[in-house]
C-alpha cells in the first residue's frame, strides 16, 4: 500500500505545488497591476513621461508594424485567392482578408510584435534599475517607483496598442489588395465592396477590445518581471536576461490564451 501511495503522491504533489505557485504569481501580478494603474491619473506631472513612452512604444514601432502588416496582408490575399478561386468564389477575397485581419491577426500580431520590441525593453530597463539599486534610491527619495516607472508605461501601452492595431488593419487590407487584385487579377471594385460590406462595427470594436486587453497584459507582465528581477534565481545581468526572456515568453502565451477567451466571448 505504501509503495502504491508513494508512486501516486509525487505527481499530485508536483501538480499541487505548480498550481499554488501559479495562483500566487497571478495574485501578486494582479496587485502589482492595481497598484500601478491607480497612478495613471495621479497628476499632470505624469503627462510628459507618458508622452515619451507613447513615442517609444507607439511611434518608433510604426515602421515594424507597417512591414509586418503589409506582408501578412499580401500572404493572406494570395492564400485566400487560390483557395477561393478553386470554388469560383474569389469575389469574397475582400471579405476573408478584412475579417481575418480585423478580428484576429491584427490585434494578436501587433501585440506580439510590441512585446518583442517594447515589452522586452521595458523589462530590461526596469531590471537594470533594480539590480543597480536605482529603484531603492527612488524609494529612499520618497518617489513611488510604480508611479514614476510603471504607470506612464501602462498609459502609453493602452494608447499605443489600439492605434497600432488599427494601422495594421489598414496596411494589411491594402496588402491583400496588392496581391489579390494587382498581381493575381481579382476585381478591384468587388474587393473593396466586400471589405466595406463585410465589416461591421462589432468586428472593429472587438478588435480594439482585444488590443486594449493585450496592452494591459503585456505591460503588466513585462514590468512585473523587471521589477522583481532581484528575486530570480540568478543575479546581475544574467538575471535581467532571464527576466526579459521570461517576460516575452509569458506575454506571448498569455496573448494567445486571452485571444481564445475573448474570441469566444465576443463572437
Buried (B, 14 or more C-beta within 10 A) or exposed (E): EEEEEEEEEEEEEEEEEEEEEEEEEEEEBEEBBEBBBEBBEEEEEBEEBBBEBBEBBBEBBBEBBBEBBBEBBBBBBBBBBEEBBEEEEBBBBBBBBBBBBBBBBBBBBBBBBBBBBBBBBBBBBBBBBBBEEBBEEBEEEEEBBBBBBBBBBBBBBBBBBBBBBBBBBBBBBBBBBBBBBEEBEBBEEBBBBBBEEBBEEEBBEBBBBBBBBBBBBBBBBBBBBBBBBBEBEEEEEEBBBBBBEBBBEBBBEBBEEBBEEBBEEBE
